[in-house]
Amino acid sequence: EAYDLFPFFQAVLKSHLPETPDNPYGNNNDNQMLSLYGRWVLPESGFEVYAEWSRDDHSWDVRDFVTEPDHSQAWSGGFQKVVMATSHWVRINGELIHLQQQLASRAGRPTDIYYVHDAHGHTNDGQLLGASVGPGADAQYLGVDVFGKSGLLGFYVERVRRDDGSSIAVAARQDWPYRHDVELTGGVRQMLFVKDLEINWSAAYSKRYYRNFGQDANNLKLSLEARWMPGHAGSSGATSPRAKLDR
């Protein structure tokens, strides 16, 4: 059967999966992922918007999906807008990520944490696949980058609420108040073109409330990087943004 040789051809609804003595309800340990992605780009106005919605567990039938579409769901969305000024470009970009658990299940089933479906999780050789904020997280990001002949100067702010599922479990197990592990970060970064050299530096300060559901913590991050690219003078970046925009 196709669903045995190629699991990604399985039916979307569990009620349509074949019944077996070991698995009469389609509740096997495989991840059953479904995602929808869309992107809209307007080159003339320098605007882009994108969004993705995903689920980590199939619905039993249409009624189940209609009444509880938020079961095991996650979503993300973002935008960027580029404005041309007299001698430079300005880019504004933002992103929202929502991986937190939904409300208590109305169908009586356990509440799933996205990226942690049964005992598997979304990893490759122990490295997380997906959003870097991790399971059960929620994040917001807003940044501004200015591109010019000499390079790039950017600023950003970010808020991350981490692993809310563990927060609930810790509070219940240790009789603690319900605490959220939340990190606020503000940073600045710059890329300089000096002849054949590309110099990158960044500085960021983070305030983390209830780190790992314990004490508050502060963190200062500094980085410096230099690359030598013979024959690639920095003036080539005057007409278009450079590709290296990692944060």
C-alpha positions in Angstrom: 0.0 0.0 0.0 1.1 3.6 -0.7 0.7 4.6 2.9 3.1 1.9 4.0 5.8 2.6 1.4 5.4 6.4 1.5 4.0 7.7 4.8 3.6 11.2 3.3 0.8 9.9 1.2 -1.3 9.1 4.2 -4.8 10.5 4.5 -5.2 13.9 6.1 -7.9 12.7 8.5 -7.3 9.9 11.0 -10.7 8.4 10.3 -9.6 7.6 6.8 -6.4 5.7 7.9 -6.5 1.9 7.7 -7.4 0.1 10.9 -5.0 -2.5 12.2 -5.1 -4.6 15.4 -2.2 -2.6 16.8 -3.4 0.8 15.7 -7.3 0.9 15.4 -7.6 4.7 15.7 -4.7 5.9 13.6 -2.8 7.2 16.7 0.6 5.9 15.7 3.8 7.6 16.9 4.6 9.2 13.6 4.5 13.0 13.3 1.5 13.9 11.2 2.3 17.3 9.9 0.2 19.6 7.7 1.3 23.2 6.8 0.1 26.0 4.5 2.5 28.7 3.4 1.9 31.9 1.4 4.1 34.8 0.3 3.2 38.0 -1.5 5.9 40.2 -3.0 5.4 43.7 -4.6 8.8 44.5 -6.2 7.6 48.0 -7.4 6.8 49.1 -3.9 9.6 47.2 -2.1 7.1 45.3 0.1 6.9 41.6 1.1 4.6 39.7 3.4 4.5 36.0 4.3 2.7 33.7 6.6 2.6 30.0 7.5 0.2 27.9 9.5 0.9 24.3 10.6 -0.4 21.4 12.7 1.6 18.6 14.3 -1.3 16.2 14.6 -4.1 15.3 12.3 -7.8 15.7 13.1 -10.0 12.7 13.5 -12.6 13.9 11.0 -14.0 17.2 9.5 -16.1 17.8 12.6 -13.0 17.6 14.8 -11.1 20.0 12.6 -14.0 22.5 12.5 -14.6 22.5 16.2 -10.9 22.4 17.3 -8.6 23.7 14.5 -6.1 25.1 17.0 -5.1 21.6 18.3 -1.3 21.2 18.0 -1.1 24.3 15.7 1.7 26.8 15.2 1.9 29.9 13.0 4.3 32.6 11.9 4.1 35.7 9.8 6.4 38.5 8.8 7.0 41.4 6.5 9.6 43.7 5.1 9.5 47.1 3.5 12.3 48.7 1.6 12.4 52.5 1.0 14.8 54.3 -1.3 16.2 57.5 0.1 18.6 60.0 -1.6 21.8 58.0 -1.0 20.7 54.9 0.9 18.1 52.2 1.4 16.0 51.7 4.5 14.5 48.4 5.3 11.9 47.8 8.0 11.1 44.1 8.8 9.2 42.3 11.5 8.1 38.8 12.4 5.7 37.0 14.8 6.1 33.3 15.8 3.5 31.4 17.8 4.4 27.9 19.0 2.6 27.9 22.3 0.0 25.3 23.4 -3.7 26.0 22.6 -6.3 26.1 25.3 -7.2 22.9 27.2 -8.5 20.4 24.6 -12.2 20.4 24.2 -12.1 16.9 22.7 -10.6 15.3 25.8 -7.2 14.5 24.3 -3.8 15.7 25.6 -2.5 19.1 24.9 0.4 18.9 22.4 3.5 21.1 22.4 4.6 21.9 18.9 8.0 20.3 18.0 7.3 17.6 20.7 4.9 15.1 19.2 5.0 11.9 21.4 8.6 10.9 22.0 10.1 12.1 18.7 10.4 15.9 18.3 11.7 17.7 15.2 15.4 17.2 15.3 18.3 16.0 13.1 21.2 14.5 15.0 20.1 16.3 18.1 19.8 19.7 16.4 16.4 21.4 16.4 14.6 21.8 13.1 12.4 24.9 12.8 12.2 28.2 14.7 15.2 28.8 16.9 13.0 30.0 19.8 12.2 26.3 20.5 9.1 24.3 21.6 6.2 26.1 23.2 7.6 29.6 22.5 6.2 32.9 21.4 8.3 35.6 19.8 8.1 39.1 18.2 10.9 40.8 16.3 11.2 44.3 14.7 14.3 45.6 13.0 15.4 48.6 10.9 18.5 48.4 8.6 20.1 51.3 6.7 22.1 50.4 3.6 24.6 52.8 2.1 27.9 53.0 0.1 29.9 52.2 3.2 27.8 49.2 4.4 24.9 48.6 6.7 23.8 49.9 10.1 20.9 48.2 11.8 18.9 48.2 15.0 16.4 45.6 16.4 14.3 44.6 19.4 13.0 41.2 20.2 10.8 39.5 22.8 10.7 35.8 23.3 8.6 33.8 25.8 10.2 30.3 26.0 8.9 26.8 26.7 5.5 27.7 28.3 4.6 24.1 28.5 7.4 23.5 30.9 6.5 26.5 32.9 3.0 25.0 33.6 4.6 21.7 34.6 7.2 23.3 36.9 4.6 25.4 38.6 2.3 22.4 39.3 5.2 20.2 40.4 6.9 22.6 42.8 3.8 24.6 43.9 5.3 27.8 42.4 3.4 30.7 41.0 2.9 30.5 37.2 6.0 32.1 35.8 6.9 32.9 32.2 10.5 32.7 31.0 10.6 35.9 28.9 13.6 37.6 27.3 13.7 41.1 26.0 16.6 42.0 23.7 17.8 45.2 22.0 20.7 45.2 19.6 22.7 47.2 17.1 24.8 45.8 14.2 27.0 47.3 11.5 28.7 46.0 8.3 31.5 48.1 6.9 33.2 47.8 3.5 36.8 48.8 3.6 38.3 48.1 0.2 38.4 44.3 0.0 37.5 43.9 3.6 34.0 43.3 5.1 33.9 44.0 8.8 30.9 43.0 10.9 30.3 43.9 14.5 27.2 43.7 16.7 26.2 44.4 20.3 23.1 43.2 22.1 21.8 43.4 25.6 19.1 41.0 27.0 17.0 41.1 30.1 15.6 37.7 30.9 12.8 37.3 33.5 12.6 34.0 35.4 15.4 32.4 33.3 14.6 28.6 33.1 11.8 29.4 35.6 14.3 30.5 38.2 16.1 33.8 38.8 16.3 36.9 36.5 19.4 37.2 34.4 21.2 39.8 32.3 23.3 39.1 29.2 25.6 41.2 27.0 26.7 39.8 23.7 29.5 41.3 21.5 30.7 39.9 18.2 33.3 40.9 15.7 34.0 39.4 12.3 36.2 40.3 9.3 36.2 38.8 5.8 38.7 39.4 3.0 37.2 39.3 -0.5 39.8 40.1 -3.1 38.3 42.0 -6.0 35.0 42.8 -4.3 35.4 46.5 -3.3 32.8 47.8 -0.9 31.4 50.2 -3.5 29.4 47.3 -5.0 27.0 47.5 -2.2 25.8 51.1 -3.1 23.0 50.0 -5.4 21.5 47.1 -3.6 21.3 45.6 -0.1 24.0 43.0 0.7 22.8 39.4 1.2 24.3 38.9 4.7 21.5 39.9 7.0 21.8 37.2 9.7 20.8 38.3 13.2 
